[in-house]
Amino acid sequence: MKISHLQSDRETTAWNESLLVNPHEVSDKRRRVQRMFAAIAPSYDLNNRLHSFWMDQSWRRTAVRLANLRPTDQIVDVACGTGDLSLAFLDGLRKSSASADLKPAQVVGIDFTHEMLPIAVAKWTRTAAEKNLHASLVRFIGGDAQNLPLPDGCCDVASIAFGIRNVVDPFAAVKEFFRILRPGGRAIILEFSIPTNPIFRSLYNFYFKQILPRTATIISGDKTGAYKYLPQSVRTFINRQTMVEMLARAGFSSITQHPVTMGICVCYLAVKPQ
């Protein structure tokens, strides 16, 4: 049963202790997640870099590598945030093909937190200028993972990095990935996980629960409870086997798990059958 929490949009706090018992069961999770990300958007990249010890970009490059890109691939990056994975995919396409061969909007980033999108656009604009790339190669638009504003069979890779646990109905998002992918297309899901090594898991839990929430909150000046939500949303999310089963239920095959950095996160790769 969903928990009902009716509070004013004017409230600052998105997550309090009672809501964090299981944030995935909160009835208005979508609104709270959106408000939270809107609040932390300006400091999002800085906190990502610092609190992953600059590993977050390496994790995204792993996701790109596992996608096994071809020069003609159309990429849709869902819950793109400030655009890091979207631009990593563009780098992967450029390595597989001459930049001149790439087509407009070959990478499309989608996010439902509109405050994230101007940061992604500004980042891409700077990157395009620095690398002398045509600005049309990447496009950022608003949209919800559970109801993507895209036609059936429009892409070859559909990705989401550290976002699937923030979706109200993850299975709905996975089904949307299946819908928009062409036969043979690949779904890439990069998400935090709980390390299996007991010693490393203890260190990870201490850092994730005791240190990161405090330091990230100071850096961001956040009052929404975003960095209390982060560790709890990982601990209460579905496990690896359930993720694999969900992908299979949506119709995907050849589903593989790729733990990185001792299992801090896992990259799931799934293929839409031909």
Phi and psi in degrees as a GROMACS rama.xvg file:
@    title "Ramachandran Plot"
@    xaxis  label "Phi"
@    yaxis  label "Psi"
@TYPE xy
-71.5253  143.285  LYS-2
-87.0973  130.792  ILE-3
-94.7576  125.847  SER-4
-136.506  97.9031  HIS-5
-96.956  109.501  LEU-6
-135.385  155.803  GLN-7
-68.9155  143.958  SER-8
-63.7166  -17.1678  ASP-9
-78.3943  -11.6311  ARG-10
-64.2295  143.317  GLU-11
-78.986  -47.5634  THR-12
-73.8194  126.31  THR-13
-93.916  -30.3913  ALA-14
-133.069  121.401  TRP-15
-116.722  -179.664  ASN-16
-61.3784  -39.6306  GLU-17
-67.8709  -38.5505  SER-18
-68.0851  -29.1856  LEU-19
-83.3367  -1.43989  LEU-20
-55.6529  -46.4573  VAL-21
-151.251  93.1851  ASN-22
-63.1204  -20.6036  PRO-23
-75.6331  -11.8333  HIS-24
-102.888  4.25822  GLU-25
-74.7004  131.504  VAL-26
-63.3459  -34.1098  SER-27
-109.052  40.9556  ASP-28
-55.7466  -42.1363  LYS-29
-56.7138  -48.6237  ARG-30
-63.7806  -40.2698  ARG-31
-68.96  -42.03  ARG-32
-62.6732  -43.471  VAL-33
-62.6347  -44.1544  GLN-34
-64.8159  -39.9472  ARG-35
-61.126  -49.4765  MET-36
-68.5874  -32.1418  PHE-37
-61.324  -38.9564  ALA-38
-70.5989  -37.1436  ALA-39
-97.7784  1.94764  ILE-40
-53.4311  -44.9625  ALA-41
-62.1544  -29.884  PRO-42
-108.076  10.0751  SER-43
-60.6853  -49.0216  TYR-44
-64.9236  -42.9451  ASP-45
-60.7364  -46.2086  LEU-46
-65.8055  -37.7517  ASN-47
-59.0869  -46.4727  ASN-48
-66.3922  -51.026  ARG-49
-63.0696  -45.7773  LEU-50
-87.0076  -7.08213  HIS-51
-101.913  4.753  SER-52
55.0291  41.1249  PHE-53
64.5257  20.8683  TRP-54
-88.755  -15.6456  MET-55
-61.211  -36.2379  ASP-56
-71.1608  -33.7599  GLN-57
-63.9558  -40.0095  SER-58
-62.3217  -39.8398  TRP-59
-67.4434  -38.2144  ARG-60
-64.1269  -34.2021  ARG-61
-62.0505  -42.6983  THR-62
-61.0919  -42.0785  ALA-63
-63.7418  -43.9959  VAL-64
-61.1424  -42.7148  ARG-65
-67.0959  -22.5926  LEU-66
-70.0956  -15.9251  ALA-67
51.281  61.0808  ASN-68
-65.5874  145.542  LEU-69
-113.215  153.936  ARG-70
-56.7569  -28.2731  PRO-71
-93.7594  0.65789  THR-72
-62.533  136.549  ASP-73
-97.3802  127.83  GLN-74
-110.62  135.185  ILE-75
-122.831  117.8  VAL-76
-107.36  109.537  ASP-77
-92.1382  147.716  VAL-78
54.1227  49.596  ALA-79
-70.2743  -18.464  CYS-80
58.539  -126.317  GLY-81
-87.6918  10.2887  THR-82
93.1099  8.05396  GLY-83
-60.512  -48.6229  ASP-84
-70.4764  -36.9609  LEU-85
-56.2171  -46.092  SER-86
-73.4336  -29.3535  LEU-87
-65.6658  -37.0022  ALA-88
-65.4948  -39.5496  PHE-89
-61.8759  -42.3782  LEU-90
-58.6542  -40.7051  ASP-91
-63.9016  -40.2521  GLY-92
-65.0042  -39.4175  LEU-93
-65.3672  -32.205  ARG-94
-73.4356  -24.935  LYS-95
-91.6415  -7.74018  SER-96
-158.842  156.475  SER-97
-64.8314  138.164  ALA-98
-56.0319  -31.6516  SER-99
-64.6124  -21.5897  ALA-100
-85.8571  -10.7999  ASP-101
-75.8121  152.88  LEU-102
-110.501  160.965  LYS-103
-56.1173  141.28  PRO-104
53.5978  37.2174  ALA-105
-70.0505  -22.5757  GLN-106
-119.216  125.296  VAL-107
-120.087  122.545  VAL-108
-101.951  136.497  GLY-109
-128.54  134.027  ILE-110
-147.882  147.176  ASP-111
-94.2687  -3.58035  PHE-112
-98.2874  103.917  THR-113
-65.8533  -25.139  HIS-114
-67.469  -20.0695  GLU-115
-76.0164  -33.6638  MET-116
-64.9609  -41.6585  LEU-117
-61.7673  -31.5189  PRO-118
-68.4303  -41.7408  ILE-119
-63.0422  -43.9013  ALA-120
-62.8004  -43.8339  VAL-121
-63.5487  -39.9459  ALA-122
-63.4644  -44.1256  LYS-123
-66.8508  -39.1701  TRP-124
-60.6088  -43.7564  THR-125
-63.792  -44.2239  ARG-126
-63.5628  -44.4822  THR-127
-61.1585  -40.6778  ALA-128
-67.1995  -43.0447  ALA-129
-65.2975  -35.8603  GLU-130
-102.136  6.46257  LYS-131
55.9256  49.9427  ASN-132
-109.26  150.958  LEU-133
-72.5601  131.842  HIS-134
-62.7002  -20.142  ALA-135
-76.7753  -8.91541  SER-136
-64.543  -31.5625  LEU-137
-121.7  137.831  VAL-138
-130.884  136.966  ARG-139
-116.285  131.071  PHE-140
-137.767  161.059  ILE-141
-83.2075  146.935  GLY-142
172.662  157.969  GLY-143
-102.995  134.582  ASP-144
-57.6647  -26.5077  ALA-145
-85.37  -8.48159  GLN-146
-154.784  73.3094  ASN-147
-69.3375  137.009  LEU-148
-81.9898  54.3843  PRO-149
-138.47  151.284  LEU-150
-77.4544  164.832  PRO-151
-59.8324  145.09  ASP-152
56.6442  42.1791  GLY-153
-102.139  -5.54172  CYS-154
-144.165  167.521  CYS-155
-106.466  -23.6952  ASP-156
-135.62  128.836  VAL-157
-121.781  126.579  ALA-158
-129.383  159.384  SER-159
-153.054  127.52  ILE-160
-117.098  118.959  ALA-161
56.0524  34.4541  PHE-162
-129.434  -20.2124  GLY-163
-64.4065  -31.3775  ILE-164
-74.7004  -14.7015  ARG-165
-87.7244  -7.33079  ASN-166
-81.2864  138.821  VAL-167
-59.8406  -46.1596  VAL-168
-123.942  91.5799  ASP-169
-57.6387  -35.1458  PRO-170
-64.5824  -37.0876  PHE-171
-61.3371  -39.6364  ALA-172
-66.7574  -42.0867  ALA-173
-62.4733  -40.2135  VAL-174
-65.0878  -35.3049  LYS-175
-65.6285  -39.296  GLU-176
-58.3338  -46.0819  PHE-177
-60.7267  -41.0091  PHE-178
-63.8895  -44.2789  ARG-179
-83.1129  -13.7841  ILE-180
-80.2325  145.35  LEU-181
-77.7238  159.187  ARG-182
-53.867  133.599  PRO-183
87.2067  -5.15169  GLY-184
-71.0813  158.414  GLY-185
-116.086  134.564  ARG-186
-98.2413  132.804  ALA-187
-121.131  119.07  ILE-188
-121.583  114.761  ILE-189
-107.262  122.648  LEU-190
-148.953  150.771  GLU-191
-62.6598  153.73  PHE-192
-144.939  175.74  SER-193
-99.5962  120.837  ILE-194
-57.1899  145.287  PRO-195
-85.9643  -26.1407  THR-196
-68.6434  121.919  ASN-197
-62.8945  -36.6485  PRO-198
-69.522  -48.2025  ILE-199
-65.4763  -34.0688  PHE-200
-63.3984  -39.4749  ARG-201
-64.2323  -43.8535  SER-202
-64.2473  -42.7506  LEU-203
-60.7544  -47.0891  TYR-204
-64.0529  -39.5488  ASN-205
-62.7278  -46.4891  PHE-206
-64.8348  -45.2815  TYR-207
-68.7011  -32.6645  PHE-208
-96.9306  -34.9761  LYS-209
-102.112  -32.1257  GLN-210
-101.674  -56.6627  ILE-211
-54.5356  -46.772  LEU-212
-58.7589  -36.96  PRO-213
-73.1723  -50.3799  ARG-214
-70.2163  -39.0668  THR-215
-66.7625  -36.5053  ALA-216
-66.5455  -40.1911  THR-217
-62.7642  -45.7654  ILE-218
-64.0102  -41.9832  ILE-219
-85.137  -20.0535  SER-220
66.3397  23.3743  GLY-221
-70.1746  139.454  ASP-222
-119.794  6.29927  LYS-223
-89.0261  -11.4148  THR-224
84.7117  18.5361  GLY-225
-55.9786  -42.9019  ALA-226
-89.5728  1.96537  TYR-227
-89.8235  -36.2175  LYS-228
-61.7252  -41.3152  TYR-229
-53.752  -59.5224  LEU-230
-64.9734  -36.1785  PRO-231
-69.9731  -33.7178  GLN-232
-68.6755  -27.4293  SER-233
-75.1076  -46.5811  VAL-234
-64.3881  -31.3065  ARG-235
-99.8612  4.31954  THR-236
-82.4449  168.019  PHE-237
-60.394  151.958  ILE-238
-84.4935  178.887  ASN-239
-62.4726  -43.2435  ARG-240
-64.5685  -39.617  GLN-241
-64.5259  -36.7186  THR-242
-62.2152  -44.8458  MET-243
-62.1  -44.3429  VAL-244
-62.4226  -37.4943  GLU-245
-65.9901  -41.406  MET-246
-63.51  -41.3976  LEU-247
-65.0739  -39.9337  ALA-248
-63.916  -30.2123  ARG-249
-76.7176  -11.6078  ALA-250
115.105  -3.375  GLY-251
-74.7929  155.91  PHE-252
-130.612  179.416  SER-253
48.7379  48.4436  SER-254
-85.9012  125.229  ILE-255
-130.117  152.537  THR-256
-111.919  138.7  GLN-257
-132.11  89.2295  HIS-258
-66.2814  143.327  PRO-259
-129.403  151.713  VAL-260
49.6301  58.6258  THR-261
58.1449  29.8558  MET-262
85.4747  13.1575  GLY-263
-59.1434  -38.5509  ILE-264
-140.578  164.816  CYS-265
-131.123  137.196  VAL-266
-105.453  119.516  CYS-267
-96.8816  133.806  TYR-268
-120.263  127.735  LEU-269
-137.543  145.886  ALA-270
-117.282  135.897  VAL-271
-80.29  123.399  LYS-272
-57.4928  149.224  PRO-273
